[in-house]
Amino acid sequence: EAQVTQNPRYLITVTGKKLTVTCSQNMNHEYMSWYRQDPGLGLRQIYYSMNVEVTDKGDVPEGYKVSRKEKRNFPLILESPSPNQTSLYFCASRIDPLGQPQHFGDGTRLSIL
Amino acid sequence: GENVEQHPSTLSVQEGDSAVIKCTYSDSASNYFPWYKQELGKRPQLIIDIRSNVGEKKDQRIAVTLNKTAKHFSLHITETQPEDSAVYFCAASIEFGNEKLTFGTGTRLTIIP
């Protein structure tokens, strides 16, 4: 089954404790993105990647890091999480930009205390 | 960068009536405009998209129109049904060689039986 898998699905943690949200896709997609969703603000792109070792900033990259060492994985790293990073996070992938829809993961709800 | 505004933020319509959601964008270079539907607690899913070389696109009860001159595009849902109740997001991007996608803030559509 084609899917985008995020882990963990839920996490409550404390300020300053480094965390990583993993994202893995089994569709051999080249393009992957991370979004955060906040009430009233919609989905905002954090980072995206168009291929292995190719990443670029989205609209809200501050406080986040990503890596794309292999095609299937695109982890989101919060080196020193802060309460304003409490949000619902979605990873997405697609094969190319020619109209192929993005496949979203199920989301990760992060709470930073 | 691109800025996408979406209106209204909430919309209630009687079952069977039509619903219209409007978005404006700022970057005249944007040429790809997808619409996503997000049901409560679920991931966003693409429902329809349009490119700048097309003025209108239909898929059963859903249609999208694009006015490049005015830089706005709209989602039209006819003969609304209870299962249309969800949050709808518009988005804009420059297709090809780019994976940056800017979303609107969302419209919560409620269908009244």
Interface residues (C-beta under 8 A of the other chain):
Chain A: Y31 S33 Y35 G40 L41 G42 L43 R44 Q45 Y48 S49 M50 D56 G58 D59 F90 P97 L98 G99 P101 Q102 F104 G105 D106 G107
Chain B: G1 Q6 S9 Y32 P34 K42 R43 P44 Q45 L46 D49 R51 F89 A91 E95 F96 G97 N98 E99 K100 L101 T102 F103 G104 T105 G106
